[in-house]
């Protein structure tokens, strides 16, 4: 038998790192940052659509983690706690910018919409496999910021409308209205992309 085999070193879990960070261990906090920074950055980028803002907000989110790490009680997973903290960090920034959003002319109707509800969710956004992630990213970037926030929070991040309303400081009807308009707009944008791709393919075939 090979006597030189070394025992495997187990990497610490988030929970273990949090406990060590709460005790003041700087290395533990640094490791938490390195393990989770890409996930937080991706979330910030999806919500803002701007790489510079996403980088700055990622740093701000972890600054908040450093300040509030003692308040984490382990009642949920650290990743869940961090996720919500990052979302709140982005939303606070967006509120400070006082982004002007399109008027919600159907908000007065609350939850009712008279137009045909040709809505889509995150699971069928590829429209029968005709779209790729780049097209989806471009379509999301074309949405007004309010619509994009509602769509990402509900259909991508999994928040309920009452949670979104609390996060954004709006009514539940407002949240539903923005989500509805986001889905309608996305369907239109994505269908335009499909038609354009078909036209280009047809032209290429004619040239050949």
N, C-alpha and C positions, 0 to 999 in steps of 0.2 A: 504493500500500500504506500501511496505517496504521502510522506509525512509533512510535505511543504505546503499542503493546501491550506489557505487562509480562510477563516470564517467570513461569510458575507457580511458586509456592513449595511445595516438597514437605514435608509434615509428617514429622517424625522417627518412625522405627519404635520399637517397644518395645525391640528389641535395641540400637539406637543410644542411646536414653534410659538404658538400664541401664548401658552403658559410661560414659556421662557422669556418671551418679549414682555409679558406683563410683570415679570420679575426684574426687568431692566436690562436684559441681555441684548446688546446692540446687534450682535451677529445673528441672533434669531430673527430680529426685525428685518435685517438685510436679506436674509434667506427667504422670508415671507415675500418681500418685495420682488426678488428675482423669480420666485416660483409663480407669482400671480400677476406680474406687470403686463404681460402680453394680453392676458384675458381682459384686464381692465382697459388697456389701450384700445383693443378691438371694440369694446362696448362704447367707449367715448367716441371713437371714430364713426361708428354706425349712427350715433345720435347727433353728431355735429357735422359730419361730412367734411371735416377739415383736419388735415394731419397735424398742423401746428397747434390748433386748439386741443386736439386729442392728446398730444404729448404733454401740453401744459396741464390739462385736466387730470391726466394720469398721475402727474406729480402732486397735484393738489389733493387728489383722492387719497394717496398714500400719506400725505401730510395729515389728513384727517384721521387716517388709521392710527398713525403715531400718537395723535392727541387723544384719541378715544379708545385705544386698545384696552384700557382698564375697564371700560363699560361693557366689553364683550363677555357674556355670561355662559356661552356655550349652549344656549337654548335652541339654537339652530346651527347649521354648519357654518364654519367661518367663511366659506365661499359665498354662501347666501347673504351673510351679513356684509361682506365686502362688496358684493354686487349691488345691494341696495344703497350702500353708502356712496358708491361710484355714481349710480343713477342720480341720487340726490345732489351730488356735487355738480354734475352736468346741468341739472335743472336749475340749480341756484344761479349758475353762470348765465344760462339763457334768460332767466328772469331779469338779471341785472342789465343785460343788453337791451331789454325791452323790445324784443323782436316783434315787429308788426305782422300780425297774421291776417289772413283773409277773413272777412266777416262770415259768420255761420248763419246764413239766412234761414236755415231750416231748424235752428236750435229750439225755436219756440214750439215746434211740434214734438219736442222731447224724443221719445223712442220710436215714433212713427215716421215712416218714409213712404210717400205715395209713388215714387218712381220705381221701376223694376229693379230688384235687388240683385244685380249681376255682380256679386261681391266675390272676392277671392281671399283665401287665407294663405298662410306661409306654406302649407303643404301642397298647394296646386299652383304656386306662382310660376313654375316652369312651363305652364300651359302645354301639357302633354309631352314634355321633354324637348320642346322646341327652343328653350332658352338656356343660357348658361349664367353662371354667377355674375359675370361682368355686365351682362345686359340688365340683370336685376339691380346691381349696384348703381348703374347709370339711371335706371328708372327711379330708384329711391332718391337719388340726388336731385331729380327734377321736381320732387314734391315740395310744396311749401313746408317750412320747418315745423309748423303745428301739426300738419297731417303726418309728416314723417315720424315725429315723436309719438303720436298716438299709435301709429302702425307698429313701430318698433317695440314700444312698451307692451302692447297687447298681443300682437301676433308673433313676435319674435321672443320677447322676454317673458311673456306669460302672465303679465299683471292683469288683474280684473279691473273692470271699469271704475268701481268704487275706489280702488287703490290708485288708479291713474288720476282720478278726480282729486284725490287728496294730495298726490305728488305735484300736480300741475296747478292746484288751486282753482279748479273749475268745477262745473256741475257734471254729474254722470251723463246727462243728456248731451252736453257739450263734447265729452269724451267719445261717446258713441257716434255723434255726428262727424267728428273729425276722422274717426276710423273709417266710417262709411265712405266719406269723400276720398280718403287715401286709397282705399281699395278700388273704387271706381276709376280714379286717376291712374293707378298702377296698371289696371287692366287695359286702359286706353293706350298708355305709353308702351306697354309690352306688345300689344297687338300691332302698334305702329312699327315696332322693331321687327316683328315677324314679317310684316308686309314688305318692309324695306329689304330684308334679307332675301325674300323670295324674288323681288324685282332684280336685285343684283345677280342672283343665281340664274335667272332667266336671261339677262343680258350677257352673262358670261357664256351661257350655252349657245346663244345666237352668234357670238363672235367666233366660237369654235366651229 
